[in-house]
Amino acid sequence: MGYYSNMLTDTAVLKTVDGTDENGRPNIIALDEIDCKIEFKNALTVNSYGQEITSSGRLFTESVVKVDDIIETKSKAFKVVNVTPYYPLTETFCAINEVYFA
């Protein structure tokens, strides 16, 4: 249980992706249910290629999430386009991540 756990009142399924298969579909290597706080709001963000895009929303989580992973909510699946870690406590531990998805 982390410092921010009491504020993470939503849940989502995190599909960890490692590249693509021969058909160009994401190669999902792990499925985890994560605690998070989801905000659905269009916002301008920069993806990992330096391009400005409009995200569908963002979520905050203590789980490790990376760009190109898939976040599945009750209604829809979204691709992670940007991850910003906040409040680094040490070099290897971050208290919370801000994740933008589209």
Secondary structure, 3 states (H helix, E strand, C coil): CCCCHHHCCEEEEEEEEEEECCCCCEEEEEEEEEEEEEEEEEEEEECCCCCEEEEEEEEEECCCCCCCCEEECCCCEEEEEEEEEEEECCCCCEEEEEEEEC
